Amino acid sequence: MDENYYDVVIIGAGASGLFCAGVAGKRGLRVLVVEHNRVSGRKILISGGGRCNFTNLYTTNDDFVSGNIHFAKSSLSQYLAQDFLDLVIAHQIKWVEKAKGQLFCQSKAIQIIELLHKECEQGNVEFQYNCKTENIELKDQIFNIKSTNQKFKTNNLVIATGGLSLKEIGASDFGHRIAKQFGHKITELSPALVPLIFNEDLSTMSQLSGISIPVRIMINKKTVEDDLLITKKGMSGPAILKASLYYQENDLLQIDFLPQLDLDFAMSQNSGKTLLQILKENLPNRLIDVFATLFKLNLKTKLGEVSKKEKQYYVNFLKEFQFKPLKTEGYRKAEVTRGGVSCKELNSKTMESKLVKGLYFIGEVVDVTGQLGGYNFQWAWSSAQVCGNSLATQVK
Ligand SMILES: Cc1cc2nc3c(=O)[nH]c(=O)nc-3n(C[C@H](O)[C@H](O)[C@H](O)COP(=O)(O)OP(=O)(O)OC[C@H]3O[C@@H](n4cnc5c(N)ncnc54)[C@H](O)[C@@H]3O)c2cc1C
């Protein structure tokens, strides 16, 4: 047997690549994982603030954006959040549910990497680290992979190279390039789950840096509710990261700074009070001061003496605030890449290319992007599982 021949070669030792390797290896296939970093799973390690939000118990297809909104359904239903949780429990990893459905390691994200490595060990998966793939050619149904140190051959090539964020820890556009080489389309790529930068007109808001408040944001017919954090550069926090999944250049975000208050009603019921008194019950003082200067709010007049038009202005400003970001903070700060290998040319049940037999794409490189809260890892596990299963059935 040719020593350099493998049943499956997986490029990328991140979440989806490692998981797929374990699944295929445990089903008896000879699997090689090729990684250009010195170690695997660097994104897992820093995920979820170092504790890895490894899944979300309430994952549904609606928690993802994609050019084909139905594409993820098959994988997600074949491998559930509960399935991954069962694996976490089987590996005796302690976990916590932080927000509703969001499961994190109680201790450290490295436990998830250890879990994935143990699964790979059980499947006798082989690894090549520090291994840069130079080119891939397909001849007589065999993929010939030329890397800096060696050549490998396989009938089954899995691309699991992830998205474009955080180049410094190994992100690359390799998967997109390989997809294009084999005739696949790439949908528009952009950073997502990312902070947004102020336009000049709001730059004075940077003095509010550090303030966090609950808000409701509407963007492109989607609504998100969570905490917004003002930073030196712009806006961040879970509300903004979530909204950024639906944001495209030049879009407006409509922010409700008082989601818990019907301001119109409150003003009509409190004609003896001032706007300042109402706001003080709901917003931090620093924020009120800056808003008052920036947007010329009349804080001190009793609401009974304030004109209807002016009250409408308060409502517009405080409950329907129009925020037009300059741009996002880019791939340097984004948790994920929205867009990727078009789902149109992939089989949703197996993740195999419809154009090239034996070529698979899994995880974030595919045009399926999840919301903040553990959904992106669940997509990595689910897409990897269906791919691994399909490989095992086809190769045997
Ligand atoms: C700061 C941060 C926090 C996050 N937190 C969470 C979270 O808590 N929950 C959640 O669900 N998601 C989270 N995510 C998103 C999540 O990490 C990714 O969606 C997930 O890791 C994608 O898995 P993947 O296997 O597709 O890609 P990755 O895990 O990124 O793995 C890709 C691998 O391919 C390797 N690679 C790339 N190019 C090449 C090449 N040319 N040759 C060889 N190897 C290559 C990379 O080095 C990497 O090891 C977070 C992301 C970031 C950046």
The ligand as an SDF file (V2000), in Angstrom:
LIG
                    3D

 53 58  0  0  0  0  0  0  0  0999 V2000
  -12.7800   35.1470   19.3960 C   0  0  0  0  0  0  0  0  0  0  0  0
  -13.7720   34.1090   18.9050 C   0  0  0  0  0  0  0  0  0  0  0  0
  -14.6520   33.5480   19.7980 C   0  0  0  0  0  0  0  0  0  0  0  0
  -15.6080   32.6050   19.3580 C   0  0  0  0  0  0  0  0  0  0  0  0
  -16.4420   32.0610   20.2630 N   0  0  0  0  0  0  0  0  0  0  0  0
  -17.3710   31.1760   19.8520 C   0  0  0  0  0  0  0  0  0  0  0  0
  -18.2150   30.5260   20.7880 C   0  0  0  0  0  0  0  0  0  0  0  0
  -18.0670   30.6800   22.0010 O   0  0  0  0  0  0  0  0  0  0  0  0
  -19.1910   29.7110   20.2970 N   0  0  0  0  0  0  0  0  0  0  0  0
  -19.3350   29.4590   18.9550 C   0  0  0  0  0  0  0  0  0  0  0  0
  -20.2380   28.6980   18.5720 O   0  0  0  0  0  0  0  0  0  0  0  0
  -18.4770   30.0080   18.0640 N   0  0  0  0  0  0  0  0  0  0  0  0
  -17.5120   30.8300   18.4790 C   0  0  0  0  0  0  0  0  0  0  0  0
  -16.6450   31.3690   17.5710 N   0  0  0  0  0  0  0  0  0  0  0  0
  -16.7280   30.9160   16.1640 C   0  0  0  0  0  0  0  0  0  0  0  0
  -16.0770   29.5180   16.0390 C   0  0  0  0  0  0  0  0  0  0  0  0
  -14.7940   29.5620   16.6370 O   0  0  0  0  0  0  0  0  0  0  0  0
  -15.9490   29.0940   14.5790 C   0  0  0  0  0  0  0  0  0  0  0  0
  -17.1620   29.2720   13.9090 O   0  0  0  0  0  0  0  0  0  0  0  0
  -15.4980   27.6460   14.4810 C   0  0  0  0  0  0  0  0  0  0  0  0
  -14.2180   27.4960   15.0740 O   0  0  0  0  0  0  0  0  0  0  0  0
  -15.4490   27.2020   13.0310 C   0  0  0  0  0  0  0  0  0  0  0  0
  -14.9130   25.9100   12.9640 O   0  0  0  0  0  0  0  0  0  0  0  0
  -14.1180   25.4680   11.6470 P   0  0  0  0  0  0  0  0  0  0  0  0
  -13.6220   24.1000   11.8780 O   0  0  0  0  0  0  0  0  0  0  0  0
  -14.9240   25.7250   10.4490 O   0  0  0  0  0  0  0  0  0  0  0  0
  -12.9060   26.4970   11.5630 O   0  0  0  0  0  0  0  0  0  0  0  0
  -11.7280   26.7340   12.6000 P   0  0  0  0  0  0  0  0  0  0  0  0
  -12.0670   26.2410   13.9500 O   0  0  0  0  0  0  0  0  0  0  0  0
  -11.3550   28.1670   12.4410 O   0  0  0  0  0  0  0  0  0  0  0  0
  -10.5460   25.8140   12.0530 O   0  0  0  0  0  0  0  0  0  0  0  0
   -9.9250   26.0280   10.8150 C   0  0  0  0  0  0  0  0  0  0  0  0
   -8.5430   25.4150   10.9020 C   0  0  0  0  0  0  0  0  0  0  0  0
   -7.9820   25.3870    9.5900 O   0  0  0  0  0  0  0  0  0  0  0  0
   -6.6350   25.8120    9.6770 C   0  0  0  0  0  0  0  0  0  0  0  0
   -6.2480   26.3040    8.3640 N   0  0  0  0  0  0  0  0  0  0  0  0
   -6.6610   27.4290    7.7280 C   0  0  0  0  0  0  0  0  0  0  0  0
   -6.0730   27.5080    6.5270 N   0  0  0  0  0  0  0  0  0  0  0  0
   -5.2630   26.4160    6.4020 C   0  0  0  0  0  0  0  0  0  0  0  0
   -4.3930   25.9520    5.3770 C   0  0  0  0  0  0  0  0  0  0  0  0
   -4.2140   26.6300    4.2450 N   0  0  0  0  0  0  0  0  0  0  0  0
   -3.7420   24.7830    5.5840 N   0  0  0  0  0  0  0  0  0  0  0  0
   -3.8990   24.0880    6.7270 C   0  0  0  0  0  0  0  0  0  0  0  0
   -4.6980   24.4900    7.7410 N   0  0  0  0  0  0  0  0  0  0  0  0
   -5.3830   25.6460    7.5710 C   0  0  0  0  0  0  0  0  0  0  0  0
   -6.6480   26.8760   10.7590 C   0  0  0  0  0  0  0  0  0  0  0  0
   -5.3630   27.1060   11.2810 O   0  0  0  0  0  0  0  0  0  0  0  0
   -7.5910   26.2260   11.7610 C   0  0  0  0  0  0  0  0  0  0  0  0
   -6.9030   25.3710   12.6380 O   0  0  0  0  0  0  0  0  0  0  0  0
  -15.6640   32.2660   17.9820 C   0  0  0  0  0  0  0  0  0  0  0  0
  -14.7520   32.8220   17.1000 C   0  0  0  0  0  0  0  0  0  0  0  0
  -13.7990   33.7350   17.5460 C   0  0  0  0  0  0  0  0  0  0  0  0
  -12.8190   34.3110   16.5580 C   0  0  0  0  0  0  0  0  0  0  0  0
  1  2  1  0
  2  3  1  0
  2 52  2  0
  3  4  2  0
  4  5  1  0
  4 50  1  0
  5  6  2  0
  6  7  1  0
  6 13  1  0
  7  8  2  0
  7  9  1  0
  9 10  1  0
 10 11  2  0
 10 12  1  0
 12 13  2  0
 13 14  1  0
 14 15  1  0
 14 50  1  0
 15 16  1  0
 16 17  1  0
 16 18  1  0
 18 19  1  0
 18 20  1  0
 20 21  1  0
 20 22  1  0
 22 23  1  0
 23 24  1  0
 24 25  2  0
 24 26  1  0
 24 27  1  0
 27 28  1  0
 28 29  2  0
 28 30  1  0
 28 31  1  0
 31 32  1  0
 32 33  1  0
 33 34  1  0
 33 48  1  0
 34 35  1  0
 35 36  1  0
 35 46  1  0
 36 37  1  0
 36 45  1  0
 37 38  2  0
 38 39  1  0
 39 40  1  0
 39 45  2  0
 40 41  1  0
 40 42  2  0
 42 43  1  0
 43 44  2  0
 44 45  1  0
 46 47  1  0
 46 48  1  0
 48 49  1  0
 50 51  2  0
 51 52  1  0
 52 53  1  0
M  END
$$$$
